[in-house]
Amino acid sequence: MAPASRAVVLALSLLCLCRAGFSTEYFSTLTFFNSELHKHGCSSPSEWEEYATDCESSILQLEDPDCEEGSNPPCESVFSLNAEKILSQAKLFIEQKKIPFPVENHNTNEELAIGYVLIGNGLYDEAIKHFSLLLQGDPELVSAIYGRGIAYGKKSLQDIKNADLALYELSRVITLEPNWPEVYEQRAEILSPLGRISEALGDLTKAIQLQPSARLYRHRGTLLFISEDYVAAMEDFQQSLDLKKNQPIAMLYKGLTFFHRGMLKEAIETFKEALKLKSDFIDAYKSLGQAYRELGDFEAAMESFQKALMLNQNHIQSLQLRGMMLYHHGSLQEAIGNFKRCLQLEPYNEVCQYMKGLSHVAMGQFYEGIKAQTKVMLNDPLLGQKASSEYLKVKYLREYSRYLHSHLDIPVAEYNVDQDLPGNFKNHWAKNLPFLIEDYEEQPGLQPHIKDVLPQNFDSYSSEVQKLICTADHLGALMQYNTPGFLPNRRIHRAMGLATLEVMQAMHRTWSNSKVRVNGKTRQMQWRDMFDIAVKWRRIADPDQPVLWLDQMPARSLSRGFNNHINLIRGQIINIRYLAYFDNILDFIKDRILVYHGAYNPRGLLEVRQALENVNKVEDLLPIMKQFNSKTRDGFTVNSKVPSMKDPGKEYDGFTITITGDRVGNMLFSVETQTTEERTQQYQSEIESIYKDLTAKGKALMLSTELGDADAVCNLILSLVYYFCNLMPLSRGSSVVAYSVVMGALMASGKEVIGRIPKGKLVDFEAMTTPSPDGFSKTAKSWMNLKSLPSWYQSLPSVAETFPSSRTMIEVLNTDSSSHCPKKS
């Protein structure tokens, strides 16, 4: 065995070469979680060490006994001292009983201590050599095996080949000393970044069984959180907090488990508890802002993000999240300011670069927008690296931006986006596929003679147009969903309010036997033209989302079926937007199950009915289906039917509910509509029939004052939209497009919508989950609170003539009217 003096001289010579600063970093499970935690919008591992004293390693807390904290001159780094000082540190290590697996030989313990000093300084190769030298004399020196395993583990963060060596060494330690919880925790640290999560969880569970601690519960909770097992993670974070209350990070993660399960109010309260523990906790303010954003409370979210940035004006995640919220609130100029600041701090931040480009394009600033988009395109992922969602989307956005720019001053009535854009481009864009399109011809580049959209002052519009804008803002606000997950968007409000007024004016002209200008032709308006008015405004308000007609996709894509898919529950992640409809869907599924068993298992129907009576959650249906139907293995589907008005007794395919999974907590509960050519033709035939009847009754209404005629028109309008929503004919935005058409057509019939959409209600889902158009009409009318349309609406300027081009449409959406339009409740 090497004498102690030789070890000290070896260590000193290595240290003089490297001159590295000493680190007291603890080798916790969280040191490798950095990328995963940031993916979830979470804090860095270093913060665990900052806020939790029991994260510190007893092995690596090197202290100079002759130095007092805060002394002048300051304490020197132990590694800048002489051999005697290093040896004294080793001795102190031993005296404080911080050496893992100490032996009876004092000299050996000193050498072991120096090995851990090398690890603490980041000199992993030297530590490995040092421990290997000790193991030559004693191959089963447990502390040396353990130290070498830790050093290999630290090297595995740079070179994955060392992970196997680390696992081998740590497994040897466990064989020799099976009752040390720290070793299991170290091995979990190595297993996790290799994707061997279940093994890592097993090791942490064993460590907890041997010696439970707040740290171990917190570490296991973090792994469970990353695995999306939020219920178990929450339980572990709570156990950790029960053992040690003052843990802001553990409290934050407990809140995040609620957040991901759609329990926003519980998440908000827990984030506030974290702030009680640490009042300057930036990540808690950031998470609180996100929770308020999901609730749709813009002011509270802004306040939370502002507090985070007051604590650190350079906090990139808060800048990024606040910028994104501002974009989706319709405050694009303010959003750009956040993205610019984000990029000053982190020039290669793809999210901020993409969102900056998107915001510029939405405002008609195409030169700046496409420049930012090109920067994202140039940031190719490395070999084997997964491309970001921004990288996948950016080429579609750039091509669409170029198309918009080239058509900026052409009257919108003279061209058609769905016909102009190449079929494969639309298909890939709508499905969010990688941009791999054969023989694609790029849109023309920016043309210098087409200038960017300039800011338009509200006062520059005539008083009549100002009234038009203020009316649109009010009408658009009536379409806002009062449901978690839907943030009020002033830009969308104005766009869809203007769409409503344009639909009203177009329908009034049609019912008065006037023609409209569509796709460069003057003709009678058809049902699709009515919806296309709303589609063009929805498109221009947010160019990020492809609002495209699915029946205009390539024939091959349509023949295969184009699915509109919504996950309601995935694992333990609940889609909070649709939470209010879970009970309705559950009752519908129960009813369909009874119908099925009545037809195929009449003898067992009573038993099935009794079992279903005890089911209160969708998750509990799967075990029952497995119990009573041998064909149900991992899941089942239920299909809805939509009755025909045109052909009584006939039914169309509605939506499909799918429930799959092998256990509660690991299930998929989803809803989808499949847009096939046959299904599209069936629904379009129904819509055409209703529209023909609506046009006839609308024309008669222009000559009549009978209330019955107005009610009949109202029911036809709502019935038409009922089939539109069940068809789901657009790749995005079907719901707001449908409702703006409803409001506009009703106004053409002399009815004004006064009421707001009730809390939890969604127009498209209301139509999809209501068994008949009559039922949908009654429900919608109950909240619309229809009144007679004031006569002044008829004197408003023509929307189509006032804003005939994309440029004028973007100008009016950019215009700030906040200090000019009267506030309406």
Solvent accessible surface area in square Angstrom, and as a share of the most:
residue,aa,sasa,rsa
1,M,129,0.57
2,A,14,0.11
3,P,81,0.51
4,A,18,0.14
5,S,76,0.49
6,R,126,0.46
7,A,3,0.02
8,V,5,0.03
9,V,95,0.55
10,L,65,0.32
11,A,1,0.01
12,L,42,0.21
13,S,56,0.36
14,L,32,0.16
15,L,1,0.01
16,C,60,0.36
17,L,145,0.72
18,C,61,0.36
19,R,160,0.58
20,A,39,0.30
21,G,64,0.61
22,F,52,0.22
23,S,49,0.32
24,T,66,0.39
25,E,68,0.30
26,Y,17,0.06
27,F,6,0.03
28,S,4,0.03
29,T,0,0.00
30,L,0,0.00
31,T,19,0.11
32,F,25,0.11
33,F,2,0.01
34,N,71,0.37
35,S,85,0.55
36,E,58,0.26
37,L,0,0.00
38,H,80,0.36
39,K,142,0.60
40,H,36,0.16
41,G,24,0.23
42,C,1,0.00
43,S,3,0.02
44,S,30,0.19
45,P,17,0.11
46,S,69,0.45
47,E,35,0.16
48,W,2,0.01
49,E,37,0.17
50,E,117,0.53
51,Y,38,0.14
52,A,4,0.03
53,T,109,0.63
54,D,47,0.24
55,C,1,0.00
56,E,55,0.24
57,S,5,0.03
58,S,62,0.40
59,I,19,0.10
60,L,2,0.01
61,Q,54,0.24
62,L,21,0.10
63,E,85,0.38
64,D,31,0.16
65,P,82,0.52
66,D,117,0.60
67,C,33,0.20
68,E,135,0.60
69,E,176,0.79
70,G,79,0.76
71,S,45,0.29
72,N,145,0.74
73,P,110,0.69
74,P,104,0.65
75,C,61,0.37
76,E,111,0.50
77,S,48,0.31
78,V,14,0.08
79,F,9,0.04
80,S,54,0.35
81,L,22,0.11
82,N,87,0.45
83,A,30,0.23
84,E,138,0.62
85,K,52,0.22
86,I,1,0.00
87,L,44,0.22
88,S,37,0.24
89,Q,2,0.01
90,A,0,0.00
91,K,81,0.34
92,L,29,0.14
93,F,3,0.01
94,I,30,0.15
95,E,128,0.58
96,Q,71,0.32
97,K,183,0.78
98,K,31,0.13
99,I,11,0.06
100,P,8,0.05
101,F,15,0.06
102,P,83,0.52
103,V,54,0.31
104,E,182,0.82
105,N,82,0.42
106,H,96,0.43
107,N,85,0.43
108,T,4,0.02
109,N,10,0.05
110,E,8,0.03
111,E,2,0.01
112,L,0,0.00
113,A,0,0.00
114,I,0,0.00
115,G,0,0.00
116,Y,0,0.00
117,V,1,0.00
118,L,0,0.00
119,I,2,0.01
120,G,6,0.05
121,N,9,0.05
122,G,35,0.34
123,L,14,0.07
124,Y,45,0.17
125,D,71,0.37
126,E,33,0.15
127,A,0,0.00
128,I,19,0.10
129,K,137,0.58
130,H,3,0.01
131,F,0,0.00
132,S,28,0.18
133,L,47,0.24
134,L,2,0.01
135,L,15,0.07
136,Q,143,0.64
137,G,47,0.46
138,D,53,0.27
139,P,85,0.53
140,E,112,0.50
141,L,7,0.04
142,V,22,0.13
143,S,0,0.00
144,A,0,0.00
145,I,0,0.00
146,Y,3,0.01
147,G,0,0.00
148,R,41,0.15
149,G,0,0.00
150,I,5,0.03
151,A,0,0.00
152,Y,34,0.13
153,G,3,0.03
154,K,8,0.03
155,K,44,0.19
156,S,11,0.07
157,L,82,0.41
158,Q,144,0.64
159,D,61,0.31
160,I,102,0.52
161,K,157,0.67
162,N,15,0.08
163,A,2,0.01
164,D,95,0.49
165,L,83,0.42
166,A,0,0.00
167,L,17,0.09
168,Y,137,0.52
169,E,7,0.03
170,L,1,0.01
171,S,40,0.26
172,R,62,0.23
173,V,0,0.00
174,I,21,0.11
175,T,110,0.64
176,L,67,0.34
177,E,61,0.27
178,P,65,0.41
179,N,104,0.53
180,W,81,0.28
181,P,14,0.09
182,E,66,0.30
183,V,0,0.00
184,Y,15,0.06
185,E,3,0.01
186,Q,14,0.06
187,R,52,0.19
188,A,0,0.00
189,E,8,0.04
190,I,9,0.05
191,L,6,0.03
192,S,6,0.04
193,P,65,0.41
194,L,54,0.27
195,G,56,0.54
196,R,95,0.35
197,I,45,0.23
198,S,89,0.57
199,E,80,0.36
200,A,0,0.00
201,L,33,0.16
202,G,39,0.38
203,D,10,0.05
204,L,0,0.00
205,T,44,0.26
206,K,77,0.33
207,A,0,0.00
208,I,14,0.07
209,Q,130,0.58
210,L,58,0.29
211,Q,108,0.48
212,P,77,0.49
213,S,30,0.20
214,A,8,0.06
215,R,38,0.14
216,L,3,0.02
217,Y,27,0.10
218,R,1,0.00
219,H,0,0.00
220,R,43,0.16
221,G,0,0.00
222,T,0,0.00
223,L,1,0.00
224,L,20,0.10
225,F,0,0.00
226,I,27,0.14
227,S,52,0.33
228,E,58,0.26
229,D,40,0.21
230,Y,1,0.00
231,V,57,0.33
232,A,28,0.22
233,A,0,0.00
234,M,40,0.18
235,E,94,0.42
236,D,7,0.04
237,F,0,0.00
238,Q,58,0.26
239,Q,82,0.36
240,S,0,0.00
241,L,9,0.04
242,D,88,0.46
243,L,102,0.51
244,K,55,0.23
245,K,154,0.65
246,N,90,0.46
247,Q,3,0.01
248,P,5,0.03
249,I,4,0.02
250,A,0,0.00
251,M,27,0.12
252,L,1,0.00
253,Y,0,0.00
254,K,34,0.14
255,G,0,0.00
256,L,10,0.05
257,T,0,0.00
258,F,23,0.10
259,F,40,0.17
260,H,40,0.18
261,R,42,0.15
262,G,13,0.12
263,M,60,0.27
264,L,9,0.04
265,K,136,0.58
266,E,75,0.33
267,A,0,0.00
268,I,10,0.05
269,E,102,0.46
270,T,10,0.06
271,F,0,0.00
272,K,78,0.33
273,E,70,0.31
274,A,0,0.00
275,L,21,0.11
276,K,152,0.64
277,L,63,0.31
278,K,40,0.17
279,S,88,0.57
280,D,71,0.37
281,F,1,0.00
282,I,34,0.17
283,D,6,0.03
284,A,0,0.00
285,Y,35,0.13
286,K,3,0.01
287,S,6,0.04
288,L,11,0.06
289,G,0,0.00
290,Q,45,0.20
291,A,0,0.00
292,Y,35,0.13
293,R,45,0.16
294,E,43,0.19
295,L,54,0.27
296,G,17,0.16
297,D,57,0.30
298,F,27,0.11
299,E,126,0.56
300,A,22,0.17
301,A,0,0.00
302,M,50,0.22
303,E,97,0.43
304,S,5,0.03
305,F,0,0.00
306,Q,79,0.35
307,K,81,0.34
308,A,0,0.00
309,L,12,0.06
310,M,143,0.64
311,L,79,0.39
312,N,57,0.29
313,Q,126,0.56
314,N,60,0.31
315,H,32,0.14
316,I,41,0.21
317,Q,38,0.17
318,S,0,0.00
319,L,7,0.03
320,Q,33,0.15
321,L,31,0.15
322,R,37,0.13
323,G,0,0.00
324,M,53,0.24
325,M,0,0.00
326,L,8,0.04
327,Y,8,0.03
328,H,58,0.26
329,H,19,0.08
330,G,13,0.13
331,S,5,0.03
332,L,6,0.03
333,Q,99,0.44
334,E,93,0.42
335,A,0,0.00
336,I,1,0.01
337,G,41,0.39
338,N,12,0.06
339,F,0,0.00
340,K,94,0.40
341,R,79,0.29
342,C,0,0.00
343,L,22,0.11
344,Q,127,0.56
345,L,58,0.29
346,E,70,0.32
347,P,80,0.50
348,Y,180,0.69
349,N,15,0.08
350,E,35,0.16
351,V,31,0.18
352,C,0,0.00
353,Q,17,0.07
354,Y,3,0.01
355,M,12,0.05
356,K,23,0.10
357,G,0,0.00
358,L,1,0.00
359,S,0,0.00
360,H,10,0.04
361,V,1,0.00
362,A,2,0.01
363,M,21,0.09
364,G,0,0.00
365,Q,43,0.19
366,F,0,0.00
367,Y,92,0.35
368,E,69,0.31
369,G,0,0.00
370,I,16,0.08
371,K,107,0.45
372,A,2,0.02
373,Q,0,0.00
374,T,42,0.24
375,K,106,0.45
376,V,2,0.01
377,M,38,0.17
378,L,134,0.67
379,N,53,0.27
380,D,91,0.47
381,P,47,0.29
382,L,139,0.69
383,L,189,0.94
384,G,85,0.82
385,Q,103,0.46
386,K,186,0.79
387,A,25,0.19
388,S,39,0.25
389,S,60,0.38
390,E,24,0.11
391,Y,54,0.21
392,L,51,0.26
393,K,55,0.23
394,V,1,0.00
395,K,54,0.23
396,Y,2,0.01
397,L,3,0.01
398,R,26,0.09
399,E,1,0.00
400,Y,7,0.03
401,S,0,0.00
402,R,36,0.13
403,Y,5,0.02
404,L,9,0.05
405,H,1,0.01
406,S,22,0.14
407,H,33,0.15
408,L,0,0.00
409,D,80,0.41
410,I,68,0.35
411,P,62,0.39
412,V,25,0.15
413,A,36,0.28
414,E,69,0.31
415,Y,32,0.12
416,N,25,0.13
417,V,16,0.09
418,D,7,0.04
419,Q,121,0.54
420,D,65,0.34
421,L,5,0.02
422,P,50,0.32
423,G,27,0.26
424,N,61,0.31
425,F,1,0.00
426,K,4,0.02
427,N,17,0.09
428,H,34,0.15
429,W,17,0.06
430,A,7,0.05
431,K,76,0.32
432,N,74,0.38
433,L,66,0.33
434,P,64,0.40
435,F,38,0.16
436,L,140,0.70
437,I,24,0.12
438,E,153,0.69
439,D,148,0.77
440,Y,43,0.16
441,E,145,0.65
442,E,83,0.37
443,Q,27,0.12
444,P,72,0.45
445,G,39,0.38
446,L,45,0.23
447,Q,51,0.23
448,P,107,0.67
449,H,137,0.61
450,I,16,0.08
451,K,131,0.56
452,D,33,0.17
453,V,6,0.04
454,L,127,0.63
455,P,120,0.75
456,Q,57,0.25
457,N,97,0.50
458,F,6,0.03
459,D,96,0.50
460,S,73,0.47
461,Y,28,0.11
462,S,57,0.37
463,S,82,0.53
464,E,100,0.45
465,V,17,0.10
466,Q,43,0.19
467,K,95,0.40
468,L,0,0.00
469,I,0,0.00
470,C,23,0.14
471,T,6,0.04
472,A,0,0.00
473,D,34,0.17
474,H,35,0.15
475,L,0,0.00
476,G,0,0.00
477,A,25,0.19
478,L,3,0.01
479,M,13,0.06
480,Q,41,0.18
481,Y,28,0.10
482,N,84,0.43
483,T,7,0.04
484,P,40,0.25
485,G,10,0.10
486,F,43,0.18
487,L,22,0.11
488,P,40,0.25
489,N,25,0.13
490,R,117,0.43
491,R,12,0.04
492,I,28,0.14
493,H,27,0.12
494,R,16,0.06
495,A,0,0.00
496,M,1,0.00
497,G,0,0.00
498,L,0,0.00
499,A,0,0.00
500,T,0,0.00
501,L,0,0.00
502,E,10,0.05
503,V,0,0.00
504,M,5,0.02
505,Q,23,0.10
506,A,2,0.01
507,M,0,0.00
508,H,62,0.28
509,R,83,0.30
510,T,1,0.01
511,W,3,0.01
512,S,57,0.37
513,N,104,0.53
514,S,45,0.29
515,K,116,0.49
516,V,10,0.06
517,R,116,0.42
518,V,23,0.13
519,N,52,0.27
520,G,26,0.25
521,K,135,0.57
522,T,82,0.48
523,R,76,0.28
524,Q,64,0.29
525,M,6,0.03
526,Q,91,0.40
527,W,13,0.04
528,R,56,0.20
529,D,10,0.05
530,M,2,0.01
531,F,0,0.00
532,D,33,0.17
533,I,19,0.10
534,A,0,0.00
535,V,0,0.00
536,K,38,0.16
537,W,1,0.00
538,R,23,0.08
539,R,22,0.08
540,I,11,0.05
541,A,3,0.03
542,D,12,0.06
543,P,2,0.01
544,D,26,0.13
545,Q,59,0.26
546,P,6,0.04
547,V,2,0.01
548,L,2,0.01
549,W,3,0.01
550,L,0,0.00
551,D,31,0.16
552,Q,68,0.30
553,M,11,0.05
554,P,34,0.21
555,A,83,0.65
556,R,156,0.57
557,S,7,0.05
558,L,14,0.07
559,S,76,0.49
560,R,168,0.61
561,G,12,0.12
562,F,10,0.04
563,N,66,0.34
564,N,24,0.12
565,H,93,0.42
566,I,31,0.16
567,N,54,0.28
568,L,1,0.00
569,I,7,0.04
570,R,108,0.39
571,G,24,0.23
572,Q,23,0.10
573,I,43,0.22
574,I,47,0.24
575,N,42,0.22
576,I,20,0.10
577,R,97,0.35
578,Y,23,0.09
579,L,82,0.41
580,A,65,0.50
581,Y,3,0.01
582,F,26,0.11
583,D,96,0.50
584,N,76,0.39
585,I,2,0.01
586,L,10,0.05
587,D,86,0.44
588,F,60,0.25
589,I,0,0.00
590,K,37,0.16
591,D,76,0.39
592,R,86,0.31
593,I,6,0.03
594,L,36,0.18
595,V,78,0.45
596,Y,79,0.30
597,H,3,0.01
598,G,33,0.31
599,A,72,0.56
600,Y,163,0.62
601,N,49,0.25
602,P,87,0.55
603,R,238,0.87
604,G,15,0.14
605,L,41,0.20
606,L,118,0.58
607,E,98,0.44
608,V,0,0.00
609,R,101,0.37
610,Q,98,0.44
611,A,22,0.17
612,L,4,0.02
613,E,121,0.54
614,N,120,0.62
615,V,4,0.02
616,N,119,0.61
617,K,110,0.46
618,V,6,0.03
619,E,37,0.17
620,D,47,0.24
621,L,0,0.00
622,L,7,0.04
623,P,68,0.43
624,I,22,0.11
625,M,13,0.06
626,K,69,0.29
627,Q,123,0.55
628,F,37,0.15
629,N,21,0.11
630,S,107,0.69
631,K,170,0.72
632,T,11,0.07
633,R,192,0.70
634,D,92,0.48
635,G,22,0.21
636,F,24,0.10
637,T,80,0.47
638,V,13,0.08
639,N,77,0.40
640,S,9,0.06
641,K,89,0.38
642,V,4,0.02
643,P,40,0.25
644,S,9,0.06
645,M,79,0.35
646,K,83,0.35
647,D,53,0.27
648,P,118,0.74
649,G,84,0.81
650,K,94,0.40
651,E,106,0.47
652,Y,5,0.02
653,D,76,0.39
654,G,7,0.07
655,F,7,0.03
656,T,37,0.21
657,I,1,0.00
658,T,28,0.16
659,I,0,0.00
660,T,46,0.27
661,G,13,0.12
662,D,88,0.46
663,R,144,0.53
664,V,80,0.46
665,G,21,0.20
666,N,63,0.32
667,M,8,0.04
668,L,53,0.26
669,F,0,0.00
670,S,3,0.02
671,V,2,0.01
672,E,41,0.18
673,T,2,0.01
674,Q,84,0.37
675,T,1,0.01
676,T,38,0.22
677,E,89,0.40
678,E,121,0.54
679,R,15,0.05
680,T,7,0.04
681,Q,110,0.49
682,Q,52,0.23
683,Y,0,0.00
684,Q,27,0.12
685,S,43,0.28
686,E,0,0.00
687,I,0,0.00
688,E,90,0.40
689,S,40,0.26
690,I,7,0.03
691,Y,14,0.05
692,K,157,0.67
693,D,56,0.29
694,L,1,0.01
695,T,24,0.14
696,A,59,0.46
697,K,78,0.33
698,G,0,0.00
699,K,63,0.27
700,A,53,0.41
701,L,16,0.08
702,M,64,0.29
703,L,166,0.83
704,S,33,0.21
705,T,136,0.79
706,E,115,0.52
707,L,135,0.67
708,G,50,0.48
709,D,52,0.27
710,A,10,0.07
711,D,74,0.38
712,A,33,0.25
713,V,0,0.00
714,C,3,0.02
715,N,57,0.29
716,L,15,0.07
717,I,3,0.02
718,L,1,0.00
719,S,3,0.02
720,L,2,0.01
721,V,0,0.00
722,Y,1,0.00
723,Y,0,0.00
724,F,0,0.00
725,C,0,0.00
726,N,2,0.01
727,L,1,0.00
728,M,18,0.08
729,P,5,0.03
730,L,2,0.01
731,S,5,0.04
732,R,88,0.32
733,G,21,0.20
734,S,6,0.04
735,S,17,0.11
736,V,32,0.18
737,V,0,0.00
738,A,0,0.00
739,Y,6,0.02
740,S,0,0.00
741,V,1,0.00
742,V,1,0.01
743,M,0,0.00
744,G,0,0.00
745,A,1,0.00
746,L,0,0.00
747,M,1,0.00
748,A,3,0.03
749,S,10,0.07
750,G,31,0.30
751,K,39,0.16
752,E,16,0.07
753,V,0,0.00
754,I,73,0.37
755,G,14,0.13
756,R,110,0.40
757,I,5,0.03
758,P,49,0.31
759,K,144,0.61
760,G,8,0.08
761,K,57,0.24
762,L,2,0.01
763,V,1,0.01
764,D,16,0.08
765,F,2,0.01
766,E,12,0.05
767,A,0,0.00
768,M,11,0.05
769,T,37,0.21
770,T,20,0.12
771,P,108,0.68
772,S,35,0.23
773,P,8,0.05
774,D,92,0.48
775,G,23,0.22
776,F,2,0.01
777,S,4,0.03
778,K,147,0.62
779,T,38,0.22
780,A,1,0.00
781,K,65,0.28
782,S,89,0.58
783,W,19,0.07
784,M,1,0.00
785,N,72,0.37
786,L,42,0.21
787,K,106,0.45
788,S,92,0.59
789,L,24,0.12
790,P,47,0.30
791,S,97,0.62
792,W,83,0.29
793,Y,3,0.01
794,Q,101,0.45
795,S,88,0.57
796,L,15,0.08
797,P,32,0.20
798,S,29,0.18
799,V,0,0.00
800,A,36,0.28
801,E,140,0.63
802,T,37,0.22
803,F,3,0.01
804,P,56,0.35
805,S,10,0.07
806,S,3,0.02
807,R,43,0.16
808,T,34,0.20
809,M,3,0.01
810,I,2,0.01
811,E,27,0.12
812,V,0,0.00
813,L,11,0.05
814,N,37,0.19
815,T,6,0.03
816,D,98,0.51
817,S,7,0.05
818,S,63,0.40
819,S,99,0.64
820,H,82,0.37
821,C,22,0.13
822,P,96,0.61
823,K,178,0.75
824,K,104,0.44
825,S,132,0.85
